[in-house]
Amino acid sequence: MSSHASNRARVIPLRPVPAEPAAPSEPADPAPREPLWRDVVGEVLRRERLAQERTLKEVAEAARISMPYLSELERGRKEASSEVLAAAAHALGLGLADLLALSHRRLVRQERPRPLRSRTAPRRTEATSRYGEVRLAA
């Protein structure tokens, strides 16, 4: 039995091929990019070190980590373990909770308010705190 079928393989594209190129109608607003945790923590570590007028070498020695590694942490190039973060925080006279709180404040300042997306409109109550007006959904 001989087969006269073509030896060409059938190609199935992984992504659908657009029929025609998309026309640039309106420039889309790029979605705000979430900051990376390592960038935020690194900024906080560097800001605290500089506020204390200490060198990388001084803080790295006190934390018992290498100076290049601390530099990479501050620049957001490395994801540090909780042990390393605690050591760096303690070397700066901070607790791990202090480092997390300062990082949280930095994140809150960067974040833009987002609209609530729910099927039913929640009942709102308002309160005022030292941070300004707070709206609570009940």
C-alpha positions as CSV (number, residue, x, y, z in Angstrom):
1,M,0.0,0.0,0.0
2,S,1.5,3.3,-1.0
3,S,0.4,6.6,0.2
4,H,0.4,9.7,-2.0
5,A,-0.3,12.0,0.9
6,S,1.9,15.1,1.4
7,N,4.7,14.8,3.9
8,R,4.2,18.3,5.1
9,A,3.4,18.7,8.8
10,R,0.3,20.5,9.9
11,V,1.3,23.7,11.9
12,I,-1.0,24.8,14.6
13,P,-0.1,28.3,15.8
14,L,0.1,28.9,19.6
15,R,-1.3,32.3,19.3
16,P,-4.1,33.3,16.9
17,V,-2.7,35.3,14.0
18,P,-4.4,38.6,13.5
19,A,-6.2,39.0,10.2
20,E,-4.8,42.5,9.8
21,P,-2.4,44.6,11.8
22,A,-4.0,46.5,14.6
23,A,-4.4,50.2,13.8
24,P,-3.2,52.6,16.5
25,S,-6.5,54.2,17.3
26,E,-6.0,55.7,20.7
27,P,-2.8,55.6,22.8
28,A,-3.6,53.3,25.6
29,D,-2.7,54.4,29.1
30,P,-0.2,51.9,30.5
31,A,-1.4,50.2,33.6
32,P,0.4,51.5,36.7
33,R,3.1,49.0,37.5
34,E,3.1,47.5,40.9
35,P,6.4,48.2,42.7
36,L,8.5,45.2,43.5
37,W,8.9,44.3,47.1
38,R,12.7,44.2,46.8
39,D,12.8,47.7,45.3
40,V,10.7,49.1,48.2
41,V,12.7,47.4,50.9
42,G,16.0,48.4,49.2
43,E,14.9,52.1,49.1
44,V,14.0,51.9,52.8
45,L,17.3,50.4,53.8
46,R,19.3,52.9,51.8
47,R,17.2,55.9,53.1
48,E,17.7,54.7,56.7
49,R,21.5,54.1,56.2
50,L,22.0,57.5,54.6
51,A,19.9,59.3,57.3
52,Q,22.3,57.8,59.9
53,E,25.2,58.9,57.8
54,R,26.7,55.4,57.8
55,T,28.6,53.7,55.0
56,L,27.8,50.4,53.3
57,K,30.8,48.9,54.9
58,E,29.7,49.9,58.5
59,V,26.2,48.5,58.1
60,A,27.3,45.4,56.2
61,E,29.9,44.5,59.0
62,A,27.2,45.1,61.7
63,A,24.8,42.9,59.8
64,R,27.4,40.3,59.1
65,I,26.7,40.3,55.3
66,S,29.0,41.3,52.5
67,M,29.1,44.8,51.3
68,P,28.4,44.0,47.7
69,Y,25.3,42.0,48.8
70,L,24.0,44.9,50.9
71,S,24.5,47.2,47.9
72,E,22.5,44.9,45.7
73,L,19.8,44.7,48.3
74,E,19.6,48.5,48.5
75,R,19.4,48.7,44.7
76,G,16.6,46.1,44.5
77,R,18.8,43.6,42.7
78,K,18.4,40.7,45.2
79,E,15.5,39.1,47.0
80,A,16.7,38.8,50.6
81,S,15.6,36.2,53.1
82,S,13.8,37.2,56.2
83,E,17.0,36.5,58.2
84,V,19.1,38.8,56.0
85,L,16.4,41.5,56.2
86,A,16.3,41.2,60.0
87,A,20.1,41.4,60.2
88,A,20.2,44.5,58.0
89,A,17.4,46.1,59.9
90,H,19.0,45.4,63.3
91,A,22.3,46.8,62.0
92,L,20.4,50.1,61.4
93,G,18.8,50.0,64.8
94,L,15.4,48.9,63.5
95,G,13.4,45.8,64.2
96,L,12.0,43.7,61.3
97,A,8.6,45.1,62.1
98,D,9.9,48.7,61.7
99,L,11.4,47.8,58.3
100,L,8.1,46.3,57.2
101,A,6.1,49.3,58.5
102,L,8.4,51.8,56.7
103,S,8.1,49.7,53.5
104,H,4.3,49.6,53.9
105,R,4.2,53.4,54.1
106,R,6.3,53.6,51.0
107,L,3.9,51.3,49.2
108,V,0.8,53.2,50.3
109,R,2.3,56.5,49.0
110,Q,2.9,54.9,45.6
111,E,-0.4,53.3,45.3
112,R,-3.2,55.1,43.4
113,P,-6.8,54.7,44.7
114,R,-8.6,52.0,42.7
115,P,-12.4,51.8,42.2
116,L,-14.2,49.1,44.0
117,R,-15.6,46.4,41.7
118,S,-18.5,44.5,43.2
119,R,-21.9,43.4,42.0
120,T,-23.8,45.2,44.7
121,A,-23.0,48.7,46.0
122,P,-21.7,48.4,49.6
123,R,-23.1,50.7,52.3
124,R,-20.4,53.2,53.2
125,T,-19.5,54.8,56.5
126,E,-17.0,57.5,56.9
127,A,-14.5,58.2,59.6
128,T,-11.6,60.5,60.1
129,S,-8.2,59.4,61.4
130,R,-4.8,60.9,61.6
131,Y,-4.3,59.7,58.0
132,G,-7.3,61.7,56.7
133,E,-10.7,60.5,55.6
134,V,-11.2,56.8,55.7
135,R,-14.1,55.1,54.0
136,L,-15.2,51.8,55.2
137,A,-17.4,49.4,53.2
138,A,-19.8,47.5,55.4
